[in-house]
Amino acid sequence: MNQPQSVLIVDRSEETREVLATVLSRRGVRTLAAAGAPQGLRMARQHRPDLIVLDLELVEAAGAGLSEGFVEQSRTDRAPLVLLGTVRRSDPPLPEGEFVSKPYHYAPLIRKIEELLLRRAPAQAEVA
């Protein structure tokens, strides 16, 4: 029996976590949520989601090392990262992932998540 795909939402905004969780759950995707980067990284390591949605502001606020932790976990699990944030010239280089600029609309963000999950589905079937 196939398990549903899972998405970890790491975002300080309760609204964002709730909207994404509600929409994705209705589409058969299991969701996990964290309001902070350290908690999100622990959850990523423990639950090994198929995709991680990560608010870059949380990573910046939490300090060095967390960005690399998410990138490493993403590579280990072959789980795409969807990065939410604002790019400024002085910013350090972005971690690998699909970047969605703030402010964003939910519909395109959800389409991006679904597209990445769809691309990941054949890879999961090969592993099983």
VMD Tcl script that builds the backbone (N, CA, C; Angstrom):
set m [mol new atoms 384]
animate dup $m
set s [atomselect $m all]
$s set {name element resname resid chain x y z} {
  {N N MET 1 A 0.846 -1.187 0.000}
  {CA C MET 1 A 0.000 0.000 0.000}
  {C C MET 1 A 0.890 1.249 0.000}
  {N N ASN 2 A 0.646 2.153 -0.908}
  {CA C ASN 2 A 1.442 3.367 -1.007}
  {C C ASN 2 A 1.054 4.362 0.068}
  {N N GLN 3 A 2.068 4.941 0.683}
  {CA C GLN 3 A 1.812 5.997 1.654}
  {C C GLN 3 A 1.679 7.317 0.922}
  {N N PRO 4 A 0.853 8.225 1.446}
  {CA C PRO 4 A 0.728 9.533 0.789}
  {C C PRO 4 A 2.043 10.290 0.878}
  {N N GLN 5 A 2.270 11.159 -0.094}
  {CA C GLN 5 A 3.446 12.012 -0.041}
  {C C GLN 5 A 3.302 12.982 1.119}
  {N N SER 6 A 4.431 13.462 1.617}
  {CA C SER 6 A 4.392 14.362 2.765}
  {C C SER 6 A 5.167 15.642 2.477}
  {N N VAL 7 A 4.680 16.718 3.076}
  {CA C VAL 7 A 5.297 18.034 2.945}
  {C C VAL 7 A 5.482 18.608 4.342}
  {N N LEU 8 A 6.690 19.080 4.608}
  {CA C LEU 8 A 6.987 19.793 5.846}
  {C C LEU 8 A 6.939 21.282 5.552}
  {N N ILE 9 A 6.117 22.011 6.298}
  {CA C ILE 9 A 5.969 23.460 6.131}
  {C C ILE 9 A 6.650 24.132 7.324}
  {N N VAL 10 A 7.746 24.841 7.060}
  {CA C VAL 10 A 8.489 25.534 8.112}
  {C C VAL 10 A 8.322 27.025 7.855}
  {N N ASP 11 A 7.415 27.634 8.612}
  {CA C ASP 11 A 7.077 29.034 8.383}
  {C C ASP 11 A 6.555 29.629 9.679}
  {N N ARG 12 A 6.970 30.848 9.968}
  {CA C ARG 12 A 6.510 31.489 11.209}
  {C C ARG 12 A 5.040 31.891 11.132}
  {N N SER 13 A 4.506 32.061 9.928}
  {CA C SER 13 A 3.125 32.492 9.759}
  {C C SER 13 A 2.155 31.325 9.954}
  {N N GLU 14 A 1.347 31.451 10.992}
  {CA C GLU 14 A 0.337 30.426 11.244}
  {C C GLU 14 A -0.626 30.329 10.065}
  {N N GLU 15 A -0.959 31.475 9.464}
  {CA C GLU 15 A -1.864 31.477 8.312}
  {C C GLU 15 A -1.279 30.654 7.165}
  {N N THR 16 A -0.013 30.867 6.858}
  {CA C THR 16 A 0.625 30.119 5.778}
  {C C THR 16 A 0.619 28.627 6.082}
  {N N ARG 17 A 0.996 28.266 7.293}
  {CA C ARG 17 A 1.002 26.844 7.668}
  {C C ARG 17 A -0.395 26.241 7.528}
  {N N GLU 18 A -1.414 26.949 7.998}
  {CA C GLU 18 A -2.783 26.431 7.950}
  {C C GLU 18 A -3.320 26.344 6.524}
  {N N VAL 19 A -3.108 27.385 5.727}
  {CA C VAL 19 A -3.606 27.375 4.343}
  {C C VAL 19 A -2.963 26.243 3.559}
  {N N LEU 20 A -1.634 26.156 3.608}
  {CA C LEU 20 A -0.952 25.100 2.858}
  {C C LEU 20 A -1.359 23.711 3.354}
  {N N ALA 21 A -1.430 23.538 4.668}
  {CA C ALA 21 A -1.815 22.238 5.221}
  {C C ALA 21 A -3.228 21.852 4.796}
  {N N THR 22 A -4.147 22.794 4.831}
  {CA C THR 22 A -5.539 22.507 4.456}
  {C C THR 22 A -5.641 22.116 2.984}
  {N N VAL 23 A -5.053 22.913 2.114}
  {CA C VAL 23 A -5.149 22.652 0.677}
  {C C VAL 23 A -4.447 21.341 0.322}
  {N N LEU 24 A -3.247 21.148 0.834}
  {CA C LEU 24 A -2.506 19.934 0.496}
  {C C LEU 24 A -3.171 18.685 1.069}
  {N N SER 25 A -3.709 18.784 2.273}
  {CA C SER 25 A -4.418 17.646 2.876}
  {C C SER 25 A -5.619 17.232 2.041}
  {N N ARG 26 A -6.332 18.208 1.517}
  {CA C ARG 26 A -7.487 17.907 0.658}
  {C C ARG 26 A -7.063 17.202 -0.622}
  {N N ARG 27 A -5.799 17.341 -1.001}
  {CA C ARG 27 A -5.270 16.695 -2.208}
  {C C ARG 27 A -4.567 15.378 -1.876}
  {N N GLY 28 A -4.711 14.935 -0.636}
  {CA C GLY 28 A -4.155 13.642 -0.246}
  {C C GLY 28 A -2.706 13.678 0.198}
  {N N VAL 29 A -2.177 14.864 0.467}
  {CA C VAL 29 A -0.787 15.003 0.902}
  {C C VAL 29 A -0.771 15.122 2.426}
  {N N ARG 30 A 0.093 14.346 3.065}
  {CA C ARG 30 A 0.252 14.429 4.516}
  {C C ARG 30 A 1.136 15.632 4.816}
  {N N THR 31 A 0.731 16.467 5.770}
  {CA C THR 31 A 1.502 17.666 6.078}
  {C C THR 31 A 2.011 17.631 7.504}
  {N N LEU 32 A 3.173 18.229 7.672}
  {CA C LEU 32 A 3.790 18.452 8.968}
  {C C LEU 32 A 4.098 19.940 9.016}
  {N N ALA 33 A 4.098 20.528 10.201}
  {CA C ALA 33 A 4.335 21.972 10.272}
  {C C ALA 33 A 5.202 22.321 11.477}
  {N N ALA 34 A 6.038 23.333 11.267}
  {CA C ALA 34 A 6.879 23.868 12.336}
  {C C ALA 34 A 6.904 25.380 12.219}
  {N N ALA 35 A 6.884 26.053 13.367}
  {CA C ALA 35 A 6.916 27.511 13.384}
  {C C ALA 35 A 8.333 28.047 13.491}
  {N N GLY 36 A 9.312 27.175 13.758}
  {CA C GLY 36 A 10.700 27.608 13.897}
  {C C GLY 36 A 11.642 26.718 13.121}
  {N N ALA 37 A 12.791 27.279 12.754}
  {CA C ALA 37 A 13.767 26.536 11.950}
  {C C ALA 37 A 14.388 25.348 12.693}
  {N N PRO 38 A 14.803 25.498 13.962}
  {CA C PRO 38 A 15.388 24.337 14.647}
  {C C PRO 38 A 14.397 23.173 14.749}
  {N N GLN 39 A 13.155 23.480 15.107}
  {CA C GLN 39 A 12.118 22.452 15.182}
  {C C GLN 39 A 11.884 21.845 13.803}
  {N N GLY 40 A 11.851 22.679 12.778}
  {CA C GLY 40 A 11.642 22.192 11.417}
  {C C GLY 40 A 12.740 21.247 10.970}
  {N N LEU 41 A 13.984 21.572 11.297}
  {CA C LEU 41 A 15.089 20.700 10.915}
  {C C LEU 41 A 15.011 19.370 11.652}
  {N N ARG 42 A 14.661 19.405 12.927}
  {CA C ARG 42 A 14.474 18.147 13.675}
  {C C ARG 42 A 13.379 17.300 13.033}
  {N N MET 43 A 12.276 17.955 12.643}
  {CA C MET 43 A 11.163 17.222 12.022}
  {C C MET 43 A 11.576 16.662 10.662}
  {N N ALA 44 A 12.361 17.430 9.898}
  {CA C ALA 44 A 12.825 16.951 8.591}
  {C C ALA 44 A 13.673 15.696 8.760}
  {N N ARG 45 A 14.541 15.692 9.754}
  {CA C ARG 45 A 15.399 14.527 10.001}
  {C C ARG 45 A 14.607 13.336 10.505}
  {N N GLN 46 A 13.617 13.587 11.333}
  {CA C GLN 46 A 12.825 12.507 11.915}
  {C C GLN 46 A 11.823 11.922 10.919}
  {N N HIS 47 A 11.094 12.781 10.189}
  {CA C HIS 47 A 9.981 12.319 9.352}
  {C C HIS 47 A 10.340 12.142 7.882}
  {N N ARG 48 A 11.459 12.718 7.455}
  {CA C ARG 48 A 11.936 12.592 6.081}
  {C C ARG 48 A 10.833 12.874 5.045}
  {N N PRO 49 A 10.326 14.122 5.033}
  {CA C PRO 49 A 9.240 14.469 4.106}
  {C C PRO 49 A 9.699 14.430 2.651}
  {N N ASP 50 A 8.734 14.358 1.755}
  {CA C ASP 50 A 9.005 14.334 0.314}
  {C C ASP 50 A 9.350 15.712 -0.226}
  {N N LEU 51 A 8.990 16.768 0.518}
  {CA C LEU 51 A 9.252 18.137 0.097}
  {C C LEU 51 A 9.249 19.015 1.342}
  {N N ILE 52 A 10.096 20.048 1.337}
  {CA C ILE 52 A 10.156 20.983 2.460}
  {C C ILE 52 A 9.886 22.384 1.946}
  {N N VAL 53 A 8.919 23.055 2.563}
  {CA C VAL 53 A 8.655 24.477 2.304}
  {C C VAL 53 A 9.315 25.226 3.450}
  {N N LEU 54 A 10.245 26.127 3.115}
  {CA C LEU 54 A 11.065 26.760 4.139}
  {C C LEU 54 A 11.063 28.276 3.995}
  {N N ASP 55 A 10.656 28.961 5.052}
  {CA C ASP 55 A 10.707 30.419 5.115}
  {C C ASP 55 A 12.144 30.816 5.441}
  {N N LEU 56 A 12.813 31.467 4.493}
  {CA C LEU 56 A 14.217 31.824 4.678}
  {C C LEU 56 A 14.437 32.790 5.838}
  {N N GLU 57 A 13.436 33.605 6.171}
  {CA C GLU 57 A 13.584 34.534 7.290}
  {C C GLU 57 A 13.783 33.784 8.607}
  {N N LEU 58 A 13.161 32.629 8.748}
  {CA C LEU 58 A 13.343 31.823 9.958}
  {C C LEU 58 A 14.773 31.320 10.065}
  {N N VAL 59 A 15.313 30.880 8.953}
  {CA C VAL 59 A 16.677 30.362 8.938}
  {C C VAL 59 A 17.658 31.482 9.270}
  {N N GLU 60 A 17.445 32.659 8.676}
  {CA C GLU 60 A 18.318 33.803 8.941}
  {C C GLU 60 A 18.257 34.192 10.422}
  {N N ALA 61 A 17.065 34.193 10.995}
  {CA C ALA 61 A 16.883 34.590 12.389}
  {C C ALA 61 A 17.495 33.567 13.347}
  {N N ALA 62 A 17.503 32.307 12.965}
  {CA C ALA 62 A 17.991 31.246 13.846}
  {C C ALA 62 A 19.513 31.156 13.868}
  {N N GLY 63 A 20.172 31.719 12.867}
  {CA C GLY 63 A 21.627 31.723 12.864}
  {C C GLY 63 A 22.229 30.754 11.867}
  {N N ALA 64 A 23.530 30.817 11.787}
  {CA C ALA 64 A 24.281 30.033 10.804}
  {C C ALA 64 A 24.137 28.534 11.067}
  {N N GLY 65 A 24.273 27.784 10.010}
  {CA C GLY 65 A 24.251 26.333 10.129}
  {C C GLY 65 A 22.919 25.698 9.795}
  {N N LEU 66 A 21.830 26.385 10.081}
  {CA C LEU 66 A 20.527 25.784 9.810}
  {C C LEU 66 A 20.253 25.682 8.318}
  {N N SER 67 A 20.647 26.689 7.569}
  {CA C SER 67 A 20.451 26.637 6.123}
  {C C SER 67 A 21.147 25.415 5.545}
  {N N GLU 68 A 22.395 25.205 5.956}
  {CA C GLU 68 A 23.147 24.049 5.483}
  {C C GLU 68 A 22.496 22.745 5.941}
  {N N GLY 69 A 21.942 22.757 7.140}
  {CA C GLY 69 A 21.258 21.564 7.651}
  {C C GLY 69 A 20.068 21.176 6.789}
  {N N PHE 70 A 19.287 22.171 6.377}
  {CA C PHE 70 A 18.142 21.894 5.509}
  {C C PHE 70 A 18.599 21.418 4.134}
  {N N VAL 71 A 19.650 22.039 3.608}
  {CA C VAL 71 A 20.163 21.630 2.294}
  {C C VAL 71 A 20.672 20.193 2.362}
  {N N GLU 72 A 21.416 19.872 3.413}
  {CA C GLU 72 A 21.936 18.511 3.574}
  {C C GLU 72 A 20.806 17.493 3.678}
  {N N GLN 73 A 19.787 17.818 4.478}
  {CA C GLN 73 A 18.656 16.900 4.630}
  {C C GLN 73 A 17.902 16.749 3.315}
  {N N SER 74 A 17.747 17.838 2.595}
  {CA C SER 74 A 17.084 17.801 1.297}
  {C C SER 74 A 17.833 16.874 0.340}
  {N N ARG 75 A 19.142 16.984 0.320}
  {CA C ARG 75 A 19.958 16.117 -0.549}
  {C C ARG 75 A 19.875 14.658 -0.122}
  {N N THR 76 A 19.982 14.420 1.180}
  {CA C THR 76 A 19.949 13.058 1.702}
  {C C THR 76 A 18.650 12.361 1.319}
  {N N ASP 77 A 17.545 13.058 1.474}
  {CA C ASP 77 A 16.230 12.470 1.222}
  {C C ASP 77 A 15.734 12.698 -0.201}
  {N N ARG 78 A 16.520 13.434 -0.997}
  {CA C ARG 78 A 16.095 13.819 -2.347}
  {C C ARG 78 A 14.740 14.519 -2.302}
  {N N ALA 79 A 14.587 15.348 -1.286}
  {CA C ALA 79 A 13.346 16.101 -1.073}
  {C C ALA 79 A 13.566 17.533 -1.523}
  {N N PRO 80 A 12.845 17.997 -2.533}
  {CA C PRO 80 A 13.024 19.375 -2.984}
  {C C PRO 80 A 12.748 20.383 -1.873}
  {N N LEU 81 A 13.463 21.499 -1.941}
  {CA C LEU 81 A 13.231 22.632 -1.043}
  {C C LEU 81 A 12.497 23.719 -1.812}
  {N N VAL 82 A 11.420 24.226 -1.240}
  {CA C VAL 82 A 10.743 25.410 -1.767}
  {C C VAL 82 A 11.041 26.517 -0.776}
  {N N LEU 83 A 11.813 27.491 -1.219}
  {CA C LEU 83 A 12.293 28.567 -0.358}
  {C C LEU 83 A 11.424 29.803 -0.517}
  {N N LEU 84 A 10.911 30.309 0.599}
  {CA C LEU 84 A 10.068 31.498 0.592}
  {C C LEU 84 A 10.871 32.649 1.174}
  {N N GLY 85 A 10.967 33.758 0.433}
  {CA C GLY 85 A 11.727 34.858 0.986}
  {C C GLY 85 A 11.824 36.055 0.086}
  {N N THR 86 A 12.610 37.007 0.566}
  {CA C THR 86 A 12.889 38.237 -0.153}
  {C C THR 86 A 14.388 38.296 -0.382}
  {N N VAL 87 A 14.788 38.539 -1.609}
  {CA C VAL 87 A 16.207 38.595 -1.931}
  {C C VAL 87 A 16.663 40.047 -1.919}
  {N N ARG 88 A 17.754 40.285 -1.207}
  {CA C ARG 88 A 18.389 41.593 -1.185}
  {C C ARG 88 A 19.829 41.409 -1.650}
  {N N ARG 89 A 20.410 42.450 -2.183}
  {CA C ARG 89 A 21.782 42.344 -2.717}
  {C C ARG 89 A 22.781 41.871 -1.683}
  {N N SER 90 A 22.620 42.243 -0.450}
  {CA C SER 90 A 23.596 41.892 0.574}
  {C C SER 90 A 23.400 40.475 1.120}
  {N N ASP 91 A 22.345 39.815 0.688}
  {CA C ASP 91 A 22.086 38.471 1.191}
  {C C ASP 91 A 23.202 37.511 0.813}
  {N N PRO 92 A 23.475 36.524 1.674}
  {CA C PRO 92 A 24.400 35.472 1.272}
  {C C PRO 92 A 23.745 34.642 0.178}
  {N N PRO 93 A 24.518 33.815 -0.510}
  {CA C PRO 93 A 23.929 32.997 -1.564}
  {C C PRO 93 A 22.780 32.146 -1.023}
  {N N LEU 94 A 21.757 31.984 -1.841}
  {CA C LEU 94 A 20.609 31.170 -1.446}
  {C C LEU 94 A 20.965 29.696 -1.458}
  {N N PRO 95 A 20.368 28.927 -0.547}
  {CA C PRO 95 A 20.555 27.482 -0.640}
  {C C PRO 95 A 19.897 26.957 -1.913}
  {N N GLU 96 A 20.267 25.751 -2.303}
  {CA C GLU 96 A 19.658 25.141 -3.482}
  {C C GLU 96 A 18.175 24.955 -3.242}
  {N N GLY 97 A 17.375 25.187 -4.261}
  {CA C GLY 97 A 15.946 24.970 -4.141}
  {C C GLY 97 A 15.177 25.861 -5.088}
  {N N GLU 98 A 13.888 25.677 -5.073}
  {CA C GLU 98 A 12.973 26.482 -5.870}
  {C C GLU 98 A 12.626 27.717 -5.041}
  {N N PHE 99 A 12.920 28.895 -5.564}
  {CA C PHE 99 A 12.700 30.128 -4.821}
  {C C PHE 99 A 11.355 30.739 -5.186}
  {N N VAL 100 A 10.587 31.120 -4.158}
  {CA C VAL 100 A 9.320 31.827 -4.345}
  {C C VAL 100 A 9.444 33.132 -3.575}
  {N N SER 101 A 9.381 34.242 -4.292}
  {CA C SER 101 A 9.584 35.559 -3.709}
  {C C SER 101 A 8.358 36.022 -2.917}
  {N N LYS 102 A 8.628 36.659 -1.776}
  {CA C LYS 102 A 7.572 37.275 -0.983}
  {C C LYS 102 A 7.355 38.686 -1.493}
  {N N PRO 103 A 6.165 39.204 -1.457}
  {CA C PRO 103 A 4.916 38.515 -1.127}
  {C C PRO 103 A 4.505 37.596 -2.273}
  {N N TYR 104 A 3.884 36.510 -1.927}
  {CA C TYR 104 A 3.467 35.530 -2.924}
  {C C TYR 104 A 1.969 35.279 -2.785}
  {N N HIS 105 A 1.402 34.679 -3.800}
  {CA C HIS 105 A 0.007 34.253 -3.767}
  {C C HIS 105 A 0.006 32.747 -3.541}
  {N N TYR 106 A -0.976 32.270 -2.824}
  {CA C TYR 106 A -1.014 30.851 -2.473}
  {C C TYR 106 A -1.174 29.935 -3.689}
  {N N ALA 107 A -2.010 30.315 -4.645}
  {CA C ALA 107 A -2.280 29.417 -5.779}
  {C C ALA 107 A -1.004 29.045 -6.545}
  {N N PRO 108 A -0.162 30.007 -6.955}
  {CA C PRO 108 A 1.080 29.619 -7.646}
  {C C PRO 108 A 2.028 28.810 -6.752}
  {N N LEU 109 A 2.059 29.133 -5.456}
  {CA C LEU 109 A 2.905 28.388 -4.535}
  {C C LEU 109 A 2.442 26.933 -4.450}
  {N N ILE 110 A 1.154 26.730 -4.338}
  {CA C ILE 110 A 0.611 25.370 -4.261}
  {C C ILE 110 A 0.862 24.617 -5.567}
  {N N ARG 111 A 0.721 25.300 -6.696}
  {CA C ARG 111 A 1.017 24.649 -7.988}
  {C C ARG 111 A 2.479 24.213 -8.052}
  {N N LYS 112 A 3.384 25.051 -7.554}
  {CA C LYS 112 A 4.808 24.720 -7.530}
  {C C LYS 112 A 5.048 23.485 -6.662}
  {N N ILE 113 A 4.436 23.439 -5.505}
  {CA C ILE 113 A 4.575 22.290 -4.605}
  {C C ILE 113 A 4.055 21.027 -5.288}
  {N N GLU 114 A 2.877 21.120 -5.887}
  {CA C GLU 114 A 2.292 19.952 -6.556}
  {C C GLU 114 A 3.153 19.487 -7.726}
  {N N GLU 115 A 3.698 20.432 -8.476}
  {CA C GLU 115 A 4.568 20.093 -9.611}
  {C C GLU 115 A 5.809 19.332 -9.137}
  {N N LEU 116 A 6.418 19.805 -8.063}
  {CA C LEU 116 A 7.606 19.152 -7.535}
  {C C LEU 116 A 7.287 17.774 -6.956}
  {N N LEU 117 A 6.137 17.647 -6.303}
  {CA C LEU 117 A 5.725 16.336 -5.790}
  {C C LEU 117 A 5.459 15.362 -6.931}
  {N N LEU 118 A 4.864 15.848 -7.987}
  {CA C LEU 118 A 4.587 15.001 -9.150}
  {C C LEU 118 A 5.894 14.503 -9.769}
  {N N ARG 119 A 6.880 15.383 -9.868}
  {CA C ARG 119 A 8.191 14.983 -10.393}
  {C C ARG 119 A 8.867 13.965 -9.490}
  {N N ARG 120 A 8.628 14.081 -8.204}
  {CA C ARG 120 A 9.251 13.177 -7.233}
  {C C ARG 120 A 8.581 11.812 -7.217}
  {N N ALA 121 A 7.319 11.730 -7.563}
  {CA C ALA 121 A 6.559 10.472 -7.485}
  {C C ALA 121 A 7.226 9.332 -8.255}
  {N N PRO 122 A 7.688 9.500 -9.496}
  {CA C PRO 122 A 8.351 8.397 -10.196}
  {C C PRO 122 A 9.629 7.946 -9.490}
  {N N ALA 123 A 10.353 8.875 -8.896}
  {CA C ALA 123 A 11.572 8.510 -8.185}
  {C C ALA 123 A 11.255 7.648 -6.980}
  {N N GLN 124 A 10.144 7.925 -6.304}
  {CA C GLN 124 A 9.729 7.116 -5.166}
  {C C GLN 124 A 9.380 5.704 -5.614}
  {N N ALA 125 A 8.694 5.585 -6.726}
  {CA C ALA 125 A 8.279 4.276 -7.229}
  {C C ALA 125 A 9.503 3.412 -7.532}
  {N N GLU 126 A 10.589 4.025 -8.029}
  {CA C GLU 126 A 11.810 3.277 -8.340}
  {C C GLU 126 A 12.460 2.738 -7.082}
  {N N VAL 127 A 12.406 3.506 -5.985}
  {CA C VAL 127 A 13.029 3.104 -4.733}
  {C C VAL 127 A 12.251 1.977 -4.083}
  {N N ALA 128 A 10.925 1.998 -4.190}
  {CA C ALA 128 A 10.064 1.026 -3.514}
  {C C ALA 128 A 10.246 -0.384 -4.017}
}
mol reanalyze $m
mol bondsrecalc $m
mol representation Tube
mol addrep $m
